[in-house]
Amino acid sequence: IKERLDFSCALFDEQGGLVANAPHIPVHLGSMQDAVRHQVKLLHGDLHEGDVLMTNHPCAGGTHLPDITIITPVFAAGVPVFFVASRGHHADIGGITPGSMPPHSKNLLEEGMNCESFRLVSKGDWQEQGVKELLMSPSLQAGCSGARNIADNLSDLRAQVAANQKGISLVQELISEFGLDVVQAYMKHIQSNAEVAVRELLKAVAMEKGEVVGGKRKGDASVGARQATLVAEDFMDDGTPIRLKVLVDGTDGTAHFDFTGTGPQVLGNCNAPKAVTYSAIIYCMRCMVARDIPLNQGCLKPCTVVIPEGTILAPGPDAAVVGGNVLTSQRVVDVILKAFGACAASQGCMNNVTFGDESFGYYETIAGGAGAGRSWHGRSGVHTHMTNTRITDVEIMERRYPIIVRQFGLRPHSGGAGAFRGGDGTIRELLFRRPIQLSLLTERRERAPYGMAGGEDGQKGLNLLIKSDGTETSLGAKNSVLCQAGDALRLLAPGGGGYGAVG
C-alpha cells in the first residue's frame, strides 16, 4: 500500500452512490459503491457514530479478497448523510500461498480471509481481538495459512481508518461552512454533470455508428431516432468467451450492455464478481467522454446492464475470484472499447507476481504496453486501464526482501505495428537469494492483444524460470513453484495492439 499506492479513497452519498474519488485505480472505484450500498442495506438503522466497517467479500461488493474496504459513516443530526471509504490491497491475508494471490485456487476459502461485514471500530472502540481472529480464520481450512504478517495488516487497517477520518473532517468542514443542504445539493450536481456528459457521448455514438429507426440508411439526415448496435467478443487464454452487445439509443442517450453469451464460471480463479464488470463500464464511459468530469455514479445512470448468472462475470458465492479482479477485468475493458471502436487492446493483464514463505508475502503488478488509437501511439511500460499502481522501488525491494532485481526495462518492438504503434511491454527479472515460493497469475500468454482497423497485434507475454545452472523453463500463464537460491524469474509483459494499417 505504501510503496505501490495500491489503494483508493472515495466519498459516497447517503445511499452509497459514488460522488468523488481519487481516480488512480478504476477497478476499485466502480465497485466500491456496491460495497457501501451493501452495508447500508445490511445495517440499515444499526449504524452509530464511532462505527467503522470492514468488508472484502465478493457478495458484498468486493473484488478480490486482498482488497479490504473500510467504510465510515458521516453523521449529521444523528443520521448518516455521507459515507467515506478506503480500499487497500493487503500484501497477505492468508490462504494457500504467500501473498494471497494463488494461481490455482478453486474456491474462495483458499484465497484468504473473507468478511461480509465486521465492525472494526464499534462506537469508538477498536476491535483488535476480533479482527485478529478474522485474519487467522483461513488456517481453519485444510492446506491454508492465516495471515502471515498480522502486524502489517493491523497497521494498514489503522491507516485506512485514519484516512477515512481525514475525509470526514474535510466533509464536516464543508457542512459547517455551507450547510448540509447546500453540500448535498452540489454532490447531486456533480453526479448529474457526469450523467449529462455520458448521455452526450452516447448520442454522438448513435449519430456516428447508428441508423434511423425504420430502416433508413446509415448517415441519412432524415428526422428520426438513431440507434446503434455494437457487438464485440474476446477470449480468455483458456478459451472462455466474453461477449457483449451494446444497444445505444440516440433519442435519450442511453446504452444497454448485454453480456449474454459469455462463458460459464470456471473451476479456477478468473471469475469476476458483478461489481468488477460495473467498474469496467463506468471506467470506459469516463474514458470516452471528451469533457473533464470526475468518475462517479452519474456515469452509469444512462446505462442498463445484463450479466447472466453463473457466468464468469457473475459467479456463485463460493467461486474463486482472485484473478477476476486483475485479469478478467482487463479483458472486459478490452471488449467494451472494441465494441465502441475506441482503441486497440492493451496488454490485457496486470502480470501478478507474488512470492514469500511462512514469514512474509510480497505482491506486485508489472506494467506493459497500451493499445494505440485513432490519433495516438500506445504508451510503453505503463499500467493500463483497471490498474494504475506504482511498482516498489528497487532499493526498497532489495533491502526488505531476499531478491535482486537483475533487469527492469522496456521490451523493444513488442507493441503492434500500425499507422499508430502499440506501446511496448516490459522485461523484469528477479533473482532469489534464498528458497522461496513464487506464484504467477497472468493472461495474454496464449492470445495476443488485438490490433484495430488494420493495426497488428501486440506480442504475447512470456514467463520463464531460469535455474541457477542457466536452464530456462516456461512457467505458463498461471503457476506456483518453489524456487531455490540462485533461481530467477524472467517475465516479458505483453505489448499493446497497433491501430491502422502501416503505410
QUIGIWO-V621432 format. One record per pair of residues at least 4 apart in sequence whose ideal C-beta (glycine too) atoms are under 7 Angstrom apart, sorted by the first residue. I is the first residue (numbers start at 1). J is the second residue. Records with the same first field share a line. If there is no record, write none. Layout:
I = J ; J
//
This chain:
1 = 6 ; 7 ; 88 ; 89 ; 156
3 = 390 ; 392 ; 393 ; 396
4 = 364 ; 389 ; 390 ; 391 ; 392
5 = 24 ; 389 ; 390
6 = 88 ; 89 ; 389
7 = 86 ; 87 ; 88 ; 89
8 = 21 ; 22 ; 25 ; 28 ; 29 ; 32 ; 86 ; 87
9 = 21 ; 22 ; 86 ; 163 ; 167
10 = 18 ; 20 ; 21 ; 29 ; 32 ; 85
11 = 19 ; 20 ; 82 ; 84 ; 167 ; 171
12 = 16 ; 17 ; 18 ; 19 ; 33 ; 36 ; 82 ; 83 ; 85
13 = 17 ; 19 ; 82 ; 187
14 = 80 ; 81 ; 82
15 = 37 ; 40
16 = 33 ; 36 ; 37 ; 40 ; 83
17 = 33 ; 191 ; 297
18 = 29 ; 32 ; 33 ; 296 ; 297
19 = 187 ; 190 ; 191 ; 296
20 = 190 ; 294 ; 296
21 = 29 ; 295
23 = 29 ; 295
24 = 388
25 = 29 ; 387 ; 388 ; 389
26 = 30 ; 279 ; 283 ; 385 ; 386
27 = 31 ; 63 ; 276 ; 279 ; 325 ; 329 ; 386 ; 387
28 = 32 ; 67 ; 87
29 = 279 ; 295
30 = 278 ; 279 ; 282 ; 283
31 = 35 ; 61 ; 63 ; 275 ; 276 ; 278 ; 279
32 = 36 ; 69 ; 85 ; 87
33 = 37 ; 297
34 = 38 ; 61 ; 275 ; 278
35 = 39 ; 55 ; 60 ; 61 ; 62 ; 69
36 = 40 ; 71 ; 83 ; 85
37 = 41 ; 61
38 = 42 ; 60 ; 61
39 = 43 ; 53 ; 55 ; 71 ; 117
40 = 44
42 = 117
43 = 47 ; 117
47 = 51 ; 73 ; 80
48 = 123
49 = 75
50 = 121 ; 123 ; 124
51 = 73 ; 119 ; 121 ; 122 ; 123
52 = 70 ; 72 ; 120 ; 121 ; 161 ; 164
53 = 71 ; 117 ; 119 ; 120
54 = 68 ; 70 ; 115 ; 118 ; 120
55 = 60 ; 62 ; 69 ; 115 ; 116 ; 117
56 = 62 ; 65 ; 67 ; 68 ; 69 ; 114 ; 115
57 = 62 ; 114 ; 115 ; 116
58 = 62 ; 273 ; 321
59 = 116 ; 317
60 = 116 ; 117
61 = 275
62 = 67 ; 69 ; 273
63 = 67 ; 273 ; 275 ; 276 ; 325
64 = 321 ; 322 ; 324 ; 325
65 = 93 ; 100 ; 111 ; 112 ; 113 ; 114 ; 322
66 = 89 ; 90 ; 93 ; 100 ; 101 ; 112
67 = 87 ; 89 ; 325
68 = 88 ; 90
69 = 85 ; 87
70 = 85 ; 86 ; 120 ; 157 ; 160 ; 161 ; 164
71 = 83 ; 85
72 = 83 ; 84 ; 164 ; 168
73 = 80 ; 83
74 = 80 ; 81 ; 82 ; 83 ; 84 ; 168 ; 171
75 = 79 ; 80 ; 81
76 = 81 ; 175 ; 180
81 = 180 ; 184
82 = 171
84 = 164 ; 167 ; 168 ; 171
85 = 164
86 = 160 ; 163 ; 164
88 = 156 ; 160
90 = 153 ; 156
91 = 99 ; 152 ; 361 ; 362 ; 363
92 = 98 ; 99 ; 100 ; 147 ; 148 ; 149 ; 356 ; 361
93 = 100 ; 112 ; 113 ; 135 ; 147 ; 153
94 = 100 ; 112 ; 113 ; 135 ; 138 ; 139 ; 144 ; 145 ; 146 ; 147
95 = 100 ; 102 ; 110 ; 111 ; 112 ; 138 ; 144 ; 145
96 = 102 ; 105 ; 110 ; 143 ; 144
97 = 102 ; 354 ; 437 ; 439 ; 480
98 = 148 ; 354 ; 355 ; 356 ; 357 ; 360 ; 361 ; 437
99 = 354 ; 355 ; 356 ; 361 ; 362 ; 363 ; 439
100 = 111 ; 112 ; 361
101 = 322 ; 352 ; 354 ; 363 ; 439 ; 441
102 = 110 ; 111 ; 322 ; 439 ; 480
103 = 439 ; 440 ; 441 ; 478 ; 479 ; 480
104 = 478 ; 480
105 = 110 ; 111 ; 269 ; 320 ; 322
106 = 110 ; 267 ; 268 ; 320
107 = 318 ; 320
108 = 114 ; 318 ; 319 ; 320 ; 321
109 = 141
110 = 144 ; 320
111 = 320 ; 322
112 = 138
113 = 134 ; 135 ; 137 ; 138 ; 147
115 = 134
118 = 130 ; 134
119 = 127
120 = 127 ; 131 ; 157 ; 161
121 = 125 ; 126 ; 127 ; 161
122 = 127
127 = 131
128 = 132
129 = 133
130 = 134
131 = 135 ; 157
132 = 136 ; 150
133 = 137
135 = 146 ; 147 ; 150 ; 153
136 = 146 ; 147
137 = 146
138 = 144 ; 145 ; 146
139 = 144 ; 145 ; 146
145 = 358
147 = 153
148 = 356 ; 358 ; 359 ; 360 ; 361
149 = 153 ; 360
150 = 154
151 = 155
152 = 156
153 = 157
154 = 158
155 = 159
156 = 160
157 = 161
158 = 162
159 = 163
160 = 164
161 = 165
162 = 166
163 = 167
164 = 168
165 = 169
166 = 170
167 = 171
168 = 172
169 = 173
170 = 174
171 = 175
172 = 176
173 = 177
174 = 178 ; 183
175 = 179 ; 180 ; 183
178 = 182 ; 183
179 = 183
180 = 184
181 = 185
182 = 186
183 = 187
184 = 188
185 = 189
186 = 190
187 = 191
188 = 192
189 = 193
190 = 194 ; 294 ; 296
191 = 195 ; 296 ; 297 ; 298
192 = 196 ; 298
193 = 197 ; 293 ; 298
194 = 198 ; 293 ; 294 ; 296 ; 298 ; 299
195 = 199 ; 298 ; 301 ; 302
196 = 200
197 = 201 ; 289 ; 291 ; 293
198 = 202 ; 285 ; 289 ; 299 ; 302
199 = 203 ; 253 ; 302
200 = 204 ; 253
201 = 205 ; 288 ; 289
202 = 206 ; 248 ; 253 ; 254 ; 255 ; 302
203 = 207 ; 250 ; 253
204 = 208
205 = 209 ; 228 ; 248 ; 340
206 = 210 ; 226 ; 227 ; 228 ; 248 ; 249 ; 250
207 = 226 ; 250
209 = 228 ; 230
210 = 226 ; 227 ; 228 ; 248 ; 250
211 = 216 ; 217 ; 218 ; 226
212 = 216 ; 220 ; 222 ; 224 ; 226
213 = 224 ; 225 ; 227
214 = 224
216 = 220 ; 222 ; 224
225 = 249 ; 250 ; 251
226 = 250
227 = 247 ; 248 ; 249 ; 250
228 = 248
229 = 245 ; 247
230 = 246 ; 248 ; 339 ; 340
231 = 245 ; 339
232 = 244 ; 335 ; 338 ; 339
233 = 241 ; 242 ; 243 ; 244 ; 335
234 = 242 ; 331 ; 334 ; 335 ; 338
235 = 239 ; 240 ; 241 ; 447
236 = 240 ; 270 ; 328 ; 331 ; 443
237 = 443 ; 445 ; 446 ; 447 ; 477
238 = 266
240 = 263 ; 266 ; 312
241 = 261 ; 262 ; 263
242 = 262 ; 331 ; 332 ; 335
243 = 259 ; 261 ; 262
244 = 257 ; 259 ; 335 ; 336 ; 339
245 = 258
246 = 255 ; 256 ; 257 ; 339
247 = 255 ; 256
248 = 255
249 = 254
253 = 302
254 = 302
255 = 302 ; 303
256 = 304
257 = 281 ; 303 ; 305 ; 306
258 = 306
259 = 306 ; 307 ; 308 ; 313
260 = 306 ; 308
262 = 308 ; 311 ; 312 ; 313
263 = 311 ; 312
264 = 310 ; 311 ; 312
265 = 271 ; 310 ; 311 ; 312 ; 315 ; 316 ; 319
266 = 270 ; 271 ; 312
268 = 320
269 = 320 ; 321 ; 322 ; 323 ; 324
270 = 312 ; 323 ; 324 ; 327 ; 328
271 = 312 ; 315 ; 319 ; 320 ; 321 ; 324
272 = 276 ; 277 ; 312 ; 313 ; 321 ; 324 ; 325 ; 328 ; 329
273 = 321 ; 324
274 = 278 ; 307 ; 313 ; 314
275 = 279
276 = 280 ; 324 ; 325 ; 328 ; 329
277 = 281 ; 307 ; 313 ; 332
278 = 282 ; 300 ; 305
279 = 283 ; 329 ; 386
280 = 284 ; 329 ; 332 ; 333 ; 336 ; 386
281 = 285 ; 300 ; 303 ; 305 ; 336
282 = 286 ; 295 ; 299 ; 300
283 = 287 ; 333 ; 385 ; 386
284 = 288 ; 333 ; 336 ; 337
285 = 289 ; 299
286 = 295 ; 299
288 = 340 ; 342
289 = 293
295 = 299
297 = 301
307 = 311 ; 313 ; 314
308 = 314
309 = 314
310 = 314
312 = 328
315 = 319 ; 321
321 = 325
323 = 327 ; 328 ; 441
324 = 328 ; 329
325 = 329
326 = 350 ; 352 ; 441
327 = 349 ; 350 ; 441 ; 443
328 = 332
329 = 333 ; 386
330 = 334 ; 348 ; 349 ; 350 ; 385 ; 386
331 = 335 ; 348
332 = 336
333 = 337 ; 385 ; 386
334 = 338 ; 345 ; 346 ; 348
335 = 339
336 = 340
337 = 342 ; 343
342 = 373
343 = 371 ; 372 ; 373 ; 452 ; 499
344 = 371 ; 372 ; 416 ; 422 ; 450 ; 451 ; 452 ; 455 ; 496 ; 497 ; 498 ; 499
345 = 371 ; 449 ; 450 ; 496 ; 497
346 = 369 ; 370 ; 371 ; 384 ; 385 ; 449 ; 496
347 = 368 ; 369 ; 384 ; 425 ; 444 ; 449 ; 493 ; 494 ; 495 ; 496
348 = 443 ; 444 ; 449 ; 494
349 = 368 ; 442 ; 443 ; 444 ; 461 ; 494
350 = 365 ; 387
351 = 365 ; 366 ; 368 ; 442 ; 461 ; 491 ; 493
352 = 365 ; 440 ; 441 ; 442
353 = 364 ; 366 ; 440 ; 491
354 = 361 ; 362 ; 363 ; 439
355 = 362 ; 436 ; 437 ; 438
356 = 360 ; 361 ; 362 ; 436 ; 437
357 = 436 ; 437
362 = 401
364 = 391 ; 392
365 = 383 ; 387 ; 389
366 = 391 ; 426 ; 428 ; 491 ; 493
367 = 381 ; 382 ; 383 ; 426 ; 493
368 = 384 ; 425 ; 426 ; 493 ; 494 ; 495
369 = 378 ; 380 ; 414 ; 415 ; 422 ; 423 ; 424 ; 425 ; 458 ; 494 ; 495 ; 496
370 = 378 ; 379 ; 382 ; 384 ; 423 ; 496
371 = 378 ; 422 ; 449 ; 496 ; 497
372 = 376 ; 377 ; 378 ; 418 ; 420 ; 421 ; 422 ; 455 ; 496 ; 497 ; 498 ; 499
373 = 420 ; 499
374 = 499
376 = 420
377 = 420 ; 421
378 = 415 ; 421 ; 422 ; 423 ; 496
379 = 423
380 = 410 ; 415 ; 423 ; 424
381 = 410 ; 424 ; 426
382 = 423
383 = 387 ; 388 ; 389
392 = 396 ; 397
393 = 397
394 = 398 ; 405
395 = 399
396 = 400
397 = 401 ; 403 ; 405
398 = 403 ; 404 ; 405
402 = 432 ; 433 ; 434 ; 436
403 = 430 ; 431 ; 432 ; 433
404 = 431 ; 433
405 = 430
406 = 429 ; 431 ; 488
407 = 427 ; 428 ; 429
408 = 426 ; 428
409 = 426 ; 427
410 = 424 ; 426
411 = 424 ; 425 ; 426 ; 427 ; 492 ; 493 ; 495
412 = 424
413 = 424
414 = 424 ; 425 ; 458 ; 459 ; 495
415 = 421 ; 422 ; 423 ; 424 ; 458 ; 495 ; 496 ; 498
416 = 421 ; 422 ; 451 ; 455 ; 456 ; 457 ; 458 ; 495 ; 496 ; 497 ; 498
417 = 421 ; 456 ; 498 ; 502
418 = 451 ; 454 ; 455 ; 456 ; 498 ; 499 ; 500 ; 501 ; 502
419 = 499 ; 500 ; 501 ; 502
420 = 498 ; 499 ; 500
421 = 498
422 = 458 ; 495 ; 496 ; 497 ; 498
423 = 495 ; 496
424 = 495
425 = 459 ; 461 ; 492 ; 493 ; 494 ; 495
426 = 493
427 = 492
428 = 491
429 = 488 ; 489 ; 490
430 = 488 ; 489
431 = 488
432 = 436 ; 483 ; 485 ; 487 ; 488
433 = 485
434 = 485
435 = 482 ; 483 ; 484 ; 485
436 = 483
437 = 480 ; 482
438 = 480 ; 481 ; 483 ; 489
439 = 480
440 = 463 ; 475 ; 478 ; 479
441 = 478
442 = 461 ; 463 ; 477 ; 478
443 = 477
444 = 448 ; 449 ; 460 ; 461 ; 494
445 = 460 ; 461 ; 462 ; 476 ; 477
446 = 477
448 = 457 ; 458 ; 459 ; 460
449 = 457 ; 458 ; 494 ; 495 ; 496 ; 497
450 = 457 ; 497
451 = 455 ; 456 ; 457 ; 497 ; 498 ; 499
452 = 497 ; 499
453 = 499 ; 500
454 = 500 ; 501
455 = 497 ; 498 ; 499 ; 500
456 = 498
457 = 497
458 = 494 ; 495 ; 496 ; 497
459 = 494 ; 495
460 = 494
461 = 492 ; 493 ; 494
462 = 474 ; 492
463 = 474 ; 475 ; 476 ; 491
464 = 472 ; 473 ; 474 ; 475 ; 490
465 = 473 ; 475 ; 481 ; 487 ; 489
466 = 470 ; 472 ; 487 ; 488 ; 490
467 = 471 ; 487
468 = 484 ; 486 ; 487
475 = 479 ; 481
483 = 487
//
